[in-house]
């Protein structure tokens, strides 16, 4: 560490002049040379100068070891998604990191801030960290490059940019080394990559990575992670038409969720039971499990409305317009609290207009807002599903040309392949 620059940093931070710091210790011109690392200086002199700026010299020397230990602890908490612990560590490191901290440690700090931002759902200052990492990318160690690719990939995944997420996850996979990294980090990346592969309809490959992640998690007794992977594997089986294997994995996820008292994921499990029963055309069981899923979710969340939208779809499929309208009217005020640009919110308004608006209003909404949003976020199965609903809607009204166009759209998206960004 260039101690002269560190001394200058703290002098300026305290608002002190060179004359004030140098008084009775060294001349101001000699202090200038020390600060610009143009001379060697005795430790005793540095002790006095640092004391003058209110900093313990020995503390500066020991801070790097302290930072290393805290970063290591942060890494474990980030892997386990421990929200409060990650927040506290971030605050603690913020006071320890300064411009002259070892560059690798600064880089690691900013890389870990990316994952912390995702966990805390706070992105206000993330651009500064990403810029810092990009500026010193060439100096990153292989270990830090792995974390950079993994965390930035997850950031793009959360920001609904699966193409960029896939690109960075693949770079992370190439950087992984068991010499420098734990197998749990590998499993974490495998699972994230499995999720993005699923979006690109590479379900066989997605299943393979998820299964590899599950094996590692099981060997390390990570119940919460196993729970999430079982849900994903169940979804993969469901889409293959293997209902028995889907139910087996959902049942395992349900058991784990109950064991660790994870109500959030218990709701997700019941939601996927419902979707699989819908696939089997067992509508009454689908409705039962949707309602069960909704019990475990807050009404003002997108997750709750995902279940509600599925319920509306099943009611519509079952020609139960009365229950559909009842649910729509009950949730009219609540939906206003959701992000209006989100897909789930737009799905709610689609059903509302389908049952309440005239043809022209519905047509404008579908053409200008609804379908473009579904396509933008690669919701290909939803495009197919709602296109069939619209085809049936227009067919009942005798608008056969319009009905045929939506049947064709549904057919196209039934075999649609996602193109990478």
N, C-alpha and C positions, 0 to 999 in steps of 0.2 A: 504494500500500500504506500502511495506517495504521501507521506505525512505532512509535507509542506502544503499541499493542496487541501488536505483535510483541515489543517489549521486555518488556512485562508477562508474556507467554507464556513467554519464556525465563527470566525471573526466577523465576517460580513453578515452572518445570520444574527449576531448579537448587536450589529450596528456600531462596531468599534473601528476606530482608525488605526493605522499601523503605528502611529506615534503612541497611542494609548496602550496598545498591547506590548510594544517594545520597551516602554519606559522602565529604566533601571535593570533591564535584562540584557537587551542587545540594542544596537542602533536601528533606526527605522530602515536604513538602506540594507542592513544585514538581514532584517526580517523579510524584506522584499525578496532577497535572494533565497531565503529559506522557503518562502511561500511558492516560489517558482522552481523549486528543486534544482537550484544552481549551485548548491553547496552542501556539504555534509555538516551535521550538527550533533553535538553531544546529547545523549538521552536526558541528562539533568536539565539542559537548556529547554528541550522540548517539554519536559514536565512543567517547568515554570510558565512557558508560553501557553500551553494548553490550560493550565490552572487560571491564567489571566482571562481566557475566553470562557471560563466556567465549565470546562470539560476535563474529565479524568483521563490522562494519557493511557494508563493501563487498561481502563475500561474500553477505550477505542480498540486497543490491541485484542482484547478478549471478546469484543462484540461479534466478530466474524464466526467464532466457534459457537457462540450463542445463537446467531442467525441460522447456522447450519442445523443445529439441533431443533430449532423451532420449525424450520422448513420441513424437516423429516417428520415431525409430529403433524404438521399441516397436511402433508401428503397422505397420511393414514386417514385423517378425518375427511379429506376430500374424496378419497376412495369409497368411504362409507356414507358419504353425503350427510355428514353431521353439520347441520345448519348453524346452530349457535356456536359450536366450537370453532368452526371455520371463520365466523364473523369476528370472534375474539382474537384469534391468531392473526388475522388480517390487520386488525387495529394495533396489535402489539408490534408487528413487523414494520408497520408504517412509521413508527417512532424510531426504529433501529436502522432502517435503510436510509442511506444518504448517497449523494452522487459519487462518492469515492469508495463506496463499498465494492468489494470484489465483483467484477463484471458478471461472472458466472452466477454469483449469488443474486445480484440484481435481476438478471435474466430469469432465473428460476422463480424469484418472487413475482415478477410480472406474468410469467406463464401460469403460475398457480392462481393468480388473481382472475384469470379467464374462467377457470372452473368455479371459483368462488362466486363470481358474478352470476353464473348459471344457477348455482345452488340457491343463492339469495334472491335471484330474479331482480338484480340491480345492475344496470348496464351503463349508468351515466358516465363513468370515467374509464370505461373499458378501452375506448379508442386510444387513450394515452399509453396503456400497457401494450396494446397490439403494435402501436408505432414503435415503442421502445424495442420490442422483440424483433420486429422487422429490421430496424436500424442496426442491430448487432447480431443478426441471424448467422453471419459467417463465423462468429466466435462461439456459437452454441456447441456444447458437448453432445455426443450422440444421445445420451440420456435425456438432456433437456430438449433436444429435437423431437424425441418420441412424445414427450408430454406436450410440447407445443402443437404437434400435429393432432394428437388425440383431443386436447382441449379445444383447439380452434375448430376441429371437425364437429365437436359437440355443440359449439357455439352456433355454427352454421345450421346444424340440425334443428336446434331450438328456434332459430330465426326462419325456419321453413325454407331453407335453401339446400335441399338434399344433394344436388349435384356437387356443390362445393364441399359439403360434408363428406361425401363419398371420396372425393379427391384427397382430402386431408387424412381421412381414416386409412386410406391405402398407403399414404406416405408413412403414417405411424406404424402400420404393420411391417413395412420394410425396415424401419428403424429398430424394431423390438429386438432386444438381446436379453437372454436369461441371466447373463453375467451381471448386468447392471440393474435389472428390473425384476420385480416379483411376478409370479405367474398370475396373481390376482389383477395386476395391471393389464396383463395380456387378456384375461377373461373379460375385463371391463371393455376393452377395445373390441374384442370379438362380438360382444353383445351389441354395442353401439353400431358396429358395421353390419350386423345381422338386421337391425332395424332399418337401416338405410337401403340395404339390398332388397328388403321386402317392398319398399316403396317403388323400386325399379323392377318389380315383378320377377326378381330372381329368387323365387321362393325356395328352390332346392338348395341353392348356395346359402341363403339366409338361414335355413333350417340347420345346415351343416355347421355354420359358425356358432349358432345359438347352442347346439348340442355340445360343441367343444367348450363353450363358456360354462355350460351347466356342469360338465364333468369336473372342471376346476373348482367351481363354487361348492359342489358337493364334497369334494375332497378336503375343502377348507371349512366346511360346516357354516357356510354363509346362507342362512335361511332366507333373508330378505331378497338377496340377489337370485337365489334359486326360484323363489316365488315369481319374480318378474320374467325369468327365462321360461318357466313352465307356461305362463300366459302366452308368450310369443310363440312357443312351439305348438301350443294348442291351436292358435290362430292359423299357423302354417298347415297343420293337419286338417283343420276345418275347411280351408280353401282348397285343399286337395280332394275334399270329399270324404276323408277318413274321419267320420264323426266319432267313432269309438275311441280312437287315439286322441282326438281333440278333447272329448269329455274326460278321459283319463288324466290328461295334463291339467285341465281346468280344476279337476277334483284335487289333484296334488297341490295346486296353487291355493285352493280354498283352505285346505288343511293347514298349510304353512301360514296363511294370512290370519287364521284363527289362533294359531299357536303363538304368534308374535303380536297379536292384537292390532293388526294393520287394517283398519277399516277402509282406508282409501283404496287399497288394492283389492280388498274383498268386494267392493263395489265394482271394480274393473272385472273381476272374475265372473260375477253374476251377469254383468253386461255381455260378456263373451259367451256364457252359457245361453243367454237369450238369442244372440245372433246365430248360434249353431242350431238351436231349435227352429229358428226361422228358416234356416237352410233346409231343414227336414220338413218344412211346411207344418210344423206343430205349433200353430199360432197361439193357442191358449197357454202352453208352457212357456213360449217366448214372452208373452205378456207378463206371466207370473214372475219370471226372472228379471225382466226389466224393472218391474215395480220393486223387487227385492234390491236391485242395484241402486235404485234411487233413494232408498232408505239410508244408504251409507254415504250420501253426497250432499253437500251444501247446495241449497236451491239457487244461489247466485253464482255458481261456478259453471264453466264451460263443460266440465265433466258431467255434471247433473243434466245439462241441456243436451248432451250427446245421447244420454239414455232417453230423455224425453222425446227427442227427434225420432229415435228408433221406435219408441212406443207409438208415436203418431203414424209412422210408416206402417206398422203392423195393424193398427186400427183401420187405416185406409185400405190396406190389402184385404182386410176382413170385412170391408164395407160398413164399418162401424163409424159412420159420420158423426153421430151424436156424441160419442165419447171423445172423438177427435176435437170437435168444437168446444167441448167442456174443458179439455186440457189447454187448448189454445187460449181461451178466454181467461182461465185461471192464471196463466203465466204471462199475460200481456204486459203487466206492470214490471214484473221481474226481469223480463228479457231486455228492457230498456237499460238495465244496469250492466249489461254485457258489452264487450267490444263489438261494435256494429259491423266491423269489417271481417270478423272471424267467420269461417265457414259454417260453424254450428249455428251461429246467430242467423245467418242467411238461410240456412235450412229451415229454421223455425218460421221465418217470414214467408218462405216458399209455401209451406203448408197453410199458413194463414191466408195467403192470397189465393191458393188453389181452391179453398173452401168458401172464401168470402168475396173475392174480387170478381170483376167482369173479365171476359177473355182478353180484352185489350190491355188492361192493367197487368194481368198475369204474363202476357206475352212480352211486354216491355221489360218487366222485372227479370224474367228468365233470360231474355236475349242480352240485356245490357249489364245485369249484375250477377245473377245466380250462376249460370253456366260459365261465364268468364272466370268467376272466383274458383269454382270447382276445378277448372282446367289449370288455372294458375298454380294451385297447390297440389296438382297431380292427383286429384281425388277421382281416379278413373272408375272405380267400382261405383262411386256415388253418381258419376255422370251416367253410367249405364242404368243404374237403379231409377234415377229420377226421369231419365229419358223414357223408360218404359211406362212410368206413371203418367207422364205427359201424353204419350202415345195413346194410352187407354182413355185419358181424359178427352182428347180430341176425337177419338173414335166414337165415344158415346154421344158426342155432340154432332156427329156426322161430318166432321172435318177430316175426311179420309186422306187427303193429300198431306195435311199437316201431321196426321197420325203416322203415316208411312215415313215421313222425314225423321220423326223421333224414333221409330222402330229401327231405322237404318243407323241412326246415331248410337243407339243402344248396342246394336250388333257390332258396330265398329269398335266401341270401347270395351266390349266383352273380350276382344282379342288385341287390345291396344298395348303396344310396347312403349315404355317410357324412354325418351331420348335424354341422355345426360346433358347437363348445362355446358 
